[in-house]
Amino acid sequence: MPGEPAYVLGMSPAILTADELLHIPDKHAELVRGVLVVREPPGLRHGRIALELGRRLADHVAAGRLGRVYVESGFKLTSNPDTVRGPDIAFIRETRLPEPEPVGYPALAPDLVVEILSPSDRPGDVLGKVADWLSAGTRLAWVVDPERRLVRIYRADGVDEIVTIEQALDGEDVVPGFACQLATIL
């Protein structure tokens, strides 16, 4: 069982599929190797940061017709057992967009994911999420740490970086031309 705080709806851990996850009502959950991981809704600061960064990213992506930006959307990263992760923000470049757009969880990893830390997040759990994203094909992961006022950047090539409040996030070759001063969203 993953080392994440999990509440399996009234039962011991059971292996679920992505399709079963889609039909569970009223939840903020992910599926990690078949195990349902339910989390409390994020707090107010988390929501504001997600909106501010997501809006800036979506405006840039739409202006350049680069692809689409999604918030709180699930992506099926592995099968048998299924892993469905839902980043706070995701970007998929135009050439990789699934058509038609699925109602459920597409079996693909976004090009960019953004995870915004909550006070209850444990470092090992966050690194596990980042590893899941990168292993599935995500090229760039930004982990926003509001408490420390920085972003940890993880790349598919294994190079990590820290962006501080005085610096800007850069979309690199994943979201060409995107830049955002960290101070404007934290």
Disulfide bonds with the S-S distance in Angstrom:
none
